[in-house]
């Protein structure tokens, strides 16, 4: 249940209307809360505040907040466009979910709504002495929040959508996805070995990417029906009609197909939450765009390779260095495939090695990263690192013309020779 709530909260976090709507509700409530002071005998304890002074403050706020809110929206749209054009459109979901920018927009819109509602109320004699004082204090508090938010937001918006911060956002989201997968291997299900019979296929009736699998639903119905399930499509898998989502063992025919299919959330796009391969692929796309002839920015590709190396090193070691024992199986009726190291390596390095094979600085950095991976991690990670190193060397020998560059590359690729 917690994972399900987190997934849907992340989807709501990508909607720009949610926080401004909450802020508007709170602002309207705040303007009317000031009236409560008139009903609790606070007039004897509050100083006299003229309505004109409060009106002046509210007028300044109403005149400025709408302009600032419009300016913030324009700046955010510019940042989103920059992220899509300079990085990759697949990073848009992370940029738009930036909490500081959403909070700033919410504060500006909320302050504007608060000032309008308070102005209309005070000019129609809604407040008495205590209400005027309470409204004055609330208005000063709103001004302080607006100023602090604006200063903080200006610092953030200067970086929002820029290439460096976008790479950091993608790396952070991918690291969280890898961490969740390592803490709950195979989504909490049973390991698949060669002796497991697949059984009858349950196919998709929709087209799109698997974004999430609700393991609780699968486990519950497998227990109730006394059968086992084998997941065929992990999060990130593209499924079309008649593509198997899972297989059902020990039961024929299947009476609850629709319920089992409902456990698979399928959408038009991949998401970062439970799909580590997607974040790695997005980083690779950023590097490939930087290596294109129109951009020609090898430095960004080198930064991406460093991020890929950090992620794959994190993936290849235990979550807790002091405890390498695998977590217990939570869903013993559901069998789930392992996260494929081969797919992660291909998503991380194949496109970069193809597009950067002619640039010695990129090839050298990529070989250094692969050499580092070949010295640590499990045997599969080491084997894949050496394999990709050999493939990169072949590409570089075909693309590079200068003999000194080739000699440097061959020396860097010595770790993957001889196997």
Buried (B, 14 or more C-beta within 10 A) or exposed (E): EEBBEBBEEBBEBBEBEEBBBEBBEBBBEBBEBBBEBBEEEBBEEBEEBEBEEBBEBBEEBBEBBBEBBEEBBEBBEEBBEBBBEBBBEBBBBBBBBBEBBBBBBBBBBBBBBBBBBBBEBBEEEBBBBBBBBBBBBBBEEBBEEBEEBBEEBEEBBEBBBBBEBBBBBBBBBBBBBBBBBBEBBBBBBBEBEEEBEBBBBBBBEBEBBBBBBBBBBBBBBBEEBEBBBBBBBBBBBEBEEEBBBBBBBEBEEBEBBEEBBEBBBBEEEBBBBBBBBBBBBBBBBBBBBBBEEEEEBBEBBBBBBBBBBBBBBBBBBEBEEEEEEEEEBBBBBBBBBEBEBEBBBBBBBBBBBBBBBBBBBBBBBBBBBBBBBBEEBEEBBBBBBBBBBBBBBEBBEEBBEEEEBBEBBBEBBEBBEEE
